Amino acid sequence: MAAFTGSPPPRRKNRPPSRQAAPSPPPRRVGRLASSKPDSRLPTPARGAEQSSFVREDVTIGSMNIDEDTLQPTERGLRQDTVFAKSEEMLVTFHGHLPTEVKHVLRNADFFRDAYVGDVDAQTGFALVATPQACFVWQHTQELAGIPTCYIFPCPVDPSQAAPLYAFVPYGGSREPGLILASQSGEVWFWNNIGVGLAGGEQYSKILLELESNENINSLMRLDPQTFVASTSLGRLFRLTLTTSGGRHHLTSRLFSRPQSSLSLSRFLPSLWSSPTSQADAGNIAAIALGAKTNHGTEIWALVESRVQKWNVTAEGWEEFVLQEDIVAILRPTIQNTLRTPSDYLDLELLDLAVDSSGRILVLTSHGDAGEHEDMSYSATPRRIYNVAQISVAPGILQVEKLISVPYQSTFGASEAPMHPQLRLMLGGAILVVQFGDAIAFCSRDNDFKDRIELKSSTDRTLGVCVAADAQSYLLVLTASTTMKVTLDFDQVQKFDSEHGRSVLIKSIMTQAILYGSYAENPLHFNFPPEIEEESLMSGAALLSSAILESDSTVIRPNNDLTVQLNSRKEKISFLIKFINENGVLGKVSQRSRQRLATDAEKLYAAQQLWLRLNETILQGRPYDILSEAVYGYMNQVGEGQHDDLMRAFFRLRVTDIGKLLPHVRDGTRRLLGEAPTNLPTILSEANGIVLTILNSAFEYRDYNAGVYGVELPFVKPWTSKPEVINVVLELFDVTTTLVQKLGESLDAHKTHEPNSQLPDLASALFACVHERMGWLQSAVASESSGTDREIAALADQFQQLRPEVLNTLNKFGFAARAFELAEKYHDFRSLAALCNKDVVYPPDQNPHAPKIVEYIERFRDEFTVELYQWYIEHGELRTLFSQSEVYGDYLDKFFLKNNRSFISWIQDLDKERFHPAAETLLAESENAGDLAAKELMLSIGKLTHLAQMQEDTAVDENMLDAFHDGLDFVSVHEELAAELKSALVSVRSKQSLDRQVETILQQKASAIVDKKSLPLIFKQLVRSLLQGKALSVEDTADALSMKDNDTTIGDYATALHLLARADKLPDVRRQAAFRSVWRRIYIHDNWDTIKQTSGVSDAQLNERFRSTALVTALSATLSKRHQPEGYILSPSQALAVPSLAELSSRWPGRSPEQIEALHEDYQEESALLAEYDLTEVFGRAREIVLDEMMWGQAS
């Protein structure tokens, strides 16, 4: 850039002479030299009272009296090498301060209400900022420290209060440039030299452009140092030419026109120079751009509503209209084809254009969001999407060669600064630069490289962009707060990899936010581009997170003070997720990626806490052999043993593997415990401290920041609960417990000194690890792996056994509060119930934990009461259980409803006077009662309960009443049978063992089966149960009644048959077998050979013999019954069949095959004896006798 030697010395304080209000506007196209010096101190000509009232005091140029001392402290430290942003492709640095006068004007600027314009000019080296009242000019290339000199000029009056259009007039390096300011109403002021701005800028000439009544000037562009072009809202172009007269420069203007000279070649051959279109269509000109310079002149392109027009401006002084084409017709379908949701309507706007060195035009477009960006987390306000279309244009031939998306989206009415976006070309068009009010976007035309810089403050805005000459790869950006230099490394841009470059770019954005975003003096704000890809975001975030963990020098500044370095890394990794959240893109990050980022952060936090612990240990002079050995072992294991300071190297480079230290800590502990058993407390204290610091720090960080990362549990393969980690914690807990038990009271202040005081934390860590591991294994993702179910079962079984042991250990060593806390946290209600009843259980009011029981019932409700009541039942504390009925009866009812505890639930029913269900329960339970006394009690209470129900309900359930009677009768049979058998012991004088008593009863009461193989064993088993007060089953009772000697109790056979007849629930095969066994024993009870001897026996005597037999007795008791189930009465032939071996095994489970075989032989002997008697006729005779007696009895 040019340096000016003719510039006046800097003037820090400018007090321009006052001047009067400007006179009425002169006729158009009349130039004059404004040399009067009015009294007004305003640098802008006043326009009556309205103009004076509009100008605020803070922008009154004449009143400025500001010097360099007004710089903010942060601004004083800015140098030209101060970096605002840096990536592989781009570097943004501080370029220069704004003049104090400009800062004063812009300090409280409202860019939404007031008009401001600005620019940085590369050719002259000057910059400007203009308001509707004043224009401020300074040399931005001035190599001076501090604030540049400011030149202040008044502005042409515009009725709309719009800021003026502007252009510098370059004269080369020998003198300062001139300045042109033009109002939209067509008034153009020209200063021959900006030096007059130091004195108020009163000496200017002005011209008026011949505009229509509804026409405005909307752009002013420098064509060459002497020629300027202005465009209007009606599609007309004006040529402003700088002329010299009398040694002074003047501006002249005229409308673009065709050559009128008869010698013009184009007059004879128009097709050589122009398209068939002979006249440009009218319309608002949105932008004009310079094209190629040829021998025939300079091309000018104009963007007129939906069309582009091409003009040729010749050096001879005339203009040629070359072509006009409607580009919207080809742009609209091209853009519509890129939309995710096709739409016939497209709100398309053409904003700016530029022409590259090859003659192709580049058009900046915007269109409304047609719903193709549903994933963007913006507000409901419509957005504008921006693209640059590369178009080849020839007469009648248009083609969109490329559509390049711009990494920016605006929202109408949002906070971005209002500005018409502008397109610039860099490096001959290889890089597209788009200026927005709050950002500058960069796009490569040859690959997918895209980036942008965005202003931080909502009160800041871009005012101008100056692109350097084609050979230079930098540009200058003028904002309302500073001037920045943006340098692009074009080689790196060309190397941009579309596959991985986006991830690197995302990482770069986050890295810059971390490194530069917190600087107060940095005007830039860092955020993600619109439509950021999920994979690029996740990959970039992972790369940066890893770089922080590994102390990458591009992110982390080297520092031997690891306390500071670790804290810096922790802040940066925290900023990473904060940055993602603030940009509203956390939803694009998958759960696995979120967990990865959270895991990195918690590992770094754990490492920081471990380092702080190590420093404290060193300062206190305590040993840290275990940690040193663990780090040394691990670093050598992974091939990092070359570092001089392995400890610091680990915390710098290998934080991501901090979990892998734990097995090394365990191994070192084992070795030291074996070598120095006298130092057990010290060794365990250090080992426990290391493990607890790592795990507890990770758990605490995870719990505290879970919402920040948006993670959903469980974690995928969490490092804090790998099997080896659980084993390490469990082993340390066991060893510490053993040590505490061994030392006992010899341990100083046993509850407050390590390692005893570490027991609760070890237990807490163990529970957390197991709980986390179980959560992961039970997840849908883990279930896809083989062996998961097996590991779940093994871990659940292990934890079920460990949990009460661990909690009991804590309670035993005085940490009851922590035991309760852990049981509550993990909802271990069974352990809570046990802990609450460790001391006094009954009466409940003397239990020291009674308030806790009440608290847990109110807090956890059914979850706790189920385990509490189950504990009471298992430990026989039924008194305590039912003592809660009055207050918590509803919980008891729910417990019994969901849990089959019918053997005691009837007590609750009785308490609530629910007699019918109580009776049903007692009846059902009595059938399965194994204790005879309990059976009788249940039946007795059940009968009374049923009778109580009958008092309230007139409908009598006779079946239930009969069932109770049958049950009580069954108990009576037991009692009578037991009394009969015990009578055999009356003659025994000495005290006998149970087995001896059973043997005595067998010999005296079952002489008929003594010599059998297996029946004696069966009988003795039944007798033993009776002597023990147990209740026999119906089958067992029938066997006992039929196997004993019934010489004096012959009616017991019939009793056995009656019992079997009522046994409806007994399987039919078993019941028939039981019927046959009883009948066989009935038939073989008597000696039929003797009975059949009729010699010398009268009929009366013979009949009496028959009547005294067990057969007649049994038939007398059965034939009269109405209910005669199958098998109730059997003939001798029907009773011959004996059970099979399989049926006997089912009947007598637990017997050996040999015993079953012997029992089968005993049954066969009974059957053989019955067959030998051949009692078919006897059965008929006995039946007749019984029937006759029944008839005589009825007749009488």
Buried (B, 14 or more C-beta within 10 A) or exposed (E): BBEBEEBEEBEBEBBBEBBEBBEEBEEEEEBEEBEEBBEBBBBBBBBEEEBEEBBEEEBBBBEBEBEEEEBEEEBBEBEEEBBBBBBBBBBBBBBBBBBBBBBBBBEEBEBEEBBBBBBBBBBBBBBBBBBBBBBBBBBBBBEEEBBBBBBBBBBBBBEEBBBBBBBBBBBEEEBBBBBBBBBBBBBBBBBBBBBBBBBBBBBBBBBBBBBEEEBBBBBBBBBEBBBBBBBBBBBBBBBBBBEEEEEEBBBEBBEBEBBEEEEBEBEEEBEEBBBEBEEBEEBBBBBBBBBEEEEBBBBBBBBBBBBBBBBBBBEEEBBBBBBBBBBBEBBBEBBBEEBEEEEEEBEBBBBBBBBBEEBBBBBBBBBBBBEBBEEBEBEEEBBBBBBBBBBEBEBEEBEBEBBBBBBBBBBEEEEBBBBEBBBBBBBEBBBBBBBBBBBBBBBBBEBBBBBBBBBBBEBBBBBBBBBBEEEEBBBBBBBBBBBBBBBBBBEBBEEBEEEEBBBBBBBBBBBBBBBBBEBEBBBBBBBBBBEBBBBBBBBBBBBBBBBBBBBBEEBBEEEEEBEEBBBBBBEBBBBBBEBBBBBEBBEBBEBEBBBBBBBBBBBBBBBBBBBBBBEEBEEEEEBBBBBBBBBBBBBEEEEBEEEEEBBBBBBBBBBBBBBBBBBBBBBBBBBBBEEEEEBBBBBBBBBBBBBBBBBBBBBBBBEEBBEBBBBEEBBEBBBBBBEEBBBBBBBBBBBBBEBBEEBEEEBEEBEEEBBBBBBBBBBBBBBBBBBBBBBBBBBEEBEEEEEBEEBBEEBBEEBEEBBBEBBBBBBBBEBBEBBBBBBBEBEBBBBBBBBBBBEBBBEBEEBEBBEBBBBBBEEBBBBBBBBBBBBBBEBEBBEBBBBBBEEBBEBBBBBBEEEEBBBBBBBBBBBBEBBBBBBBBBBBBBBEBEEBEBBBBBBBBBBBBBBBBBEEEEEEBEEBBEBBEBBBBBBEBBEBBBEBBBEBBEEEEEEEEEEEBBBBBBEBBBEBBEEBBBBBBBBBBBBBBBBEBBBBBBBBBBBBBBBBBBEEBBBBBBBBBBBBBBBEEBEEEBBBBBBBBBBBBBBBBBEBEEBBEEEEEEEEEBBEBBBEBBBBBBBBBBBEBEEEBEBBBBBBEBBBBBBEEEBBBBBBEEBEEEBBBBBBBBBEBBBEEBBEBEBEEBBEBBBEBBBEBBEEEEEE
